[in-house]
């Protein structure tokens, strides 16, 4: 496996930031996840939590780190000797999305400015398989990589105050779904009836970083049926295990 | 049970927050000033992280339906029990039907009301800390009934009141580490950052603190990366956004500073117009 050039530095009293090269690629994200997993499996004394984003992990200790160089060299030697172990299983989730104009507030703007028809915008959005790079910003907000270049679209200069729950959006080269009512600066092209965050569950979000997502276009009539099924608890989200 | 007769400006129940849920994008939450909240719990002999009520700038009116012991710490808001002035930082015994009220803010920004055994509101994802979209309520409102333990009142008023470190409320200095993108500032900008004083703006709350002064810069945005409570982000328009306990878990602005744990507590007691100065500790 590729060994990337990593940098290690103190972030706060009790945390160390490890950074990969500043790129958004699948190979970096899976390396980030496998290193994170490996550190967790090693049960290094004092490490209580590791958060990750596209190209970084934040290693949090339950004490103020006194000998920062010792902790860093422990992490470094772990990275250098790492082998592919305990790879977690990842899933592919099929997420229904309604791209009707009722929901796709910005379909018009995106199609005009990117010189595509609306149906092309929709097709280019649901065709790819996306990778969940991490969950951040809001509870259950999936950062998805893999958006077709033809759909890249800058953020709004002024964010909307209140987006509908489930809004499917494009922000720069990323796409994601607002899991709850929220302000937001991304452009909206559809809506998903799926619940991305349930605080009553032990695992409040069904997905995890490293999983994949495919959007399934549905008509408005089916959207309404799904909303009811989700409310009644009779809906089962489709997924399959894949070999990452 | 405690009846909320009147809510203050922004009252919430808080403990030490949610840990280990950040992979789902869940903020840490928890008391803004852990120093003051812990002090109240210690005076009552509670666990350090027992749930307390955090009150901002002006306090609520509370009626106790159970005799208990309480303690008020943090900001001084002229508390009184049935009209009788009570002091901060000491155990106060409360009888059934006693009413706790607050007057004007004298110093600080947030006060903490601890009760014997802690508030017993719902636990969601390992914490009682209120947060929109996680707990069923995100702030305390008039008419709320807050469960507390019905442990027997162990003793009467203690005469002892703990002397708090005044520096906690008065110091200008906010200790910081250099953030991951600090070195992208020019040497002159780095100097200015530690020389200038900043005053707290109205856009300051549990999610983040902001300042009235802009810090002119030409730093690029970064690939969305990790942040913690206490991370100071610098926006292209020059705003210094200091994330606090309810802050988001990731961010795309350069992280130029990281507040120490004490500094977060100190900043949490600053309110509109108060001045601070960043002081580098490493």
HADDOCK unambig.tbl for C-alpha pairs under 7 A between the chains (distance, minus, plus):
assign (segid A and resid 11 and name CA) (segid B and resid 179 and name CA) 6.69 0.50 0.50
assign (segid A and resid 12 and name CA) (segid B and resid 177 and name CA) 6.74 0.50 0.50
assign (segid A and resid 12 and name CA) (segid B and resid 258 and name CA) 6.40 0.50 0.50
assign (segid A and resid 12 and name CA) (segid B and resid 260 and name CA) 6.64 0.50 0.50
assign (segid A and resid 13 and name CA) (segid B and resid 260 and name CA) 6.75 0.50 0.50
assign (segid A and resid 22 and name CA) (segid B and resid 223 and name CA) 6.80 0.50 0.50
assign (segid A and resid 49 and name CA) (segid B and resid 20 and name CA) 6.24 0.50 0.50
assign (segid A and resid 51 and name CA) (segid B and resid 22 and name CA) 6.69 0.50 0.50
assign (segid A and resid 51 and name CA) (segid B and resid 23 and name CA) 6.18 0.50 0.50
assign (segid A and resid 52 and name CA) (segid B and resid 226 and name CA) 6.87 0.50 0.50
assign (segid A and resid 53 and name CA) (segid B and resid 224 and name CA) 6.98 0.50 0.50
assign (segid A and resid 53 and name CA) (segid B and resid 225 and name CA) 5.37 0.50 0.50
assign (segid A and resid 53 and name CA) (segid B and resid 226 and name CA) 6.23 0.50 0.50
assign (segid A and resid 54 and name CA) (segid B and resid 224 and name CA) 6.98 0.50 0.50
assign (segid A and resid 54 and name CA) (segid B and resid 225 and name CA) 6.78 0.50 0.50
assign (segid A and resid 56 and name CA) (segid B and resid 225 and name CA) 6.70 0.50 0.50
assign (segid A and resid 58 and name CA) (segid B and resid 226 and name CA) 6.85 0.50 0.50
assign (segid A and resid 135 and name CA) (segid B and resid 23 and name CA) 5.92 0.50 0.50
assign (segid A and resid 135 and name CA) (segid B and resid 24 and name CA) 5.28 0.50 0.50
assign (segid A and resid 135 and name CA) (segid B and resid 25 and name CA) 5.27 0.50 0.50
assign (segid A and resid 136 and name CA) (segid B and resid 24 and name CA) 6.51 0.50 0.50
assign (segid A and resid 136 and name CA) (segid B and resid 25 and name CA) 3.94 0.50 0.50
assign (segid A and resid 136 and name CA) (segid B and resid 249 and name CA) 5.67 0.50 0.50
assign (segid A and resid 136 and name CA) (segid B and resid 250 and name CA) 5.65 0.50 0.50
assign (segid A and resid 137 and name CA) (segid B and resid 25 and name CA) 5.80 0.50 0.50
assign (segid A and resid 137 and name CA) (segid B and resid 248 and name CA) 5.15 0.50 0.50
assign (segid A and resid 137 and name CA) (segid B and resid 249 and name CA) 5.76 0.50 0.50
assign (segid A and resid 137 and name CA) (segid B and resid 250 and name CA) 5.65 0.50 0.50
assign (segid A and resid 138 and name CA) (segid B and resid 25 and name CA) 5.13 0.50 0.50
assign (segid A and resid 138 and name CA) (segid B and resid 26 and name CA) 6.46 0.50 0.50
assign (segid A and resid 138 and name CA) (segid B and resid 248 and name CA) 6.63 0.50 0.50
assign (segid A and resid 139 and name CA) (segid B and resid 24 and name CA) 5.63 0.50 0.50
assign (segid A and resid 139 and name CA) (segid B and resid 25 and name CA) 4.24 0.50 0.50
assign (segid A and resid 139 and name CA) (segid B and resid 26 and name CA) 4.70 0.50 0.50
assign (segid A and resid 140 and name CA) (segid B and resid 24 and name CA) 5.49 0.50 0.50
assign (segid A and resid 140 and name CA) (segid B and resid 25 and name CA) 5.88 0.50 0.50
assign (segid A and resid 141 and name CA) (segid B and resid 25 and name CA) 6.70 0.50 0.50
assign (segid A and resid 199 and name CA) (segid B and resid 124 and name CA) 6.74 0.50 0.50
assign (segid A and resid 199 and name CA) (segid B and resid 125 and name CA) 6.62 0.50 0.50
assign (segid A and resid 199 and name CA) (segid B and resid 134 and name CA) 5.63 0.50 0.50
assign (segid A and resid 200 and name CA) (segid B and resid 124 and name CA) 6.91 0.50 0.50
assign (segid A and resid 205 and name CA) (segid B and resid 24 and name CA) 6.52 0.50 0.50
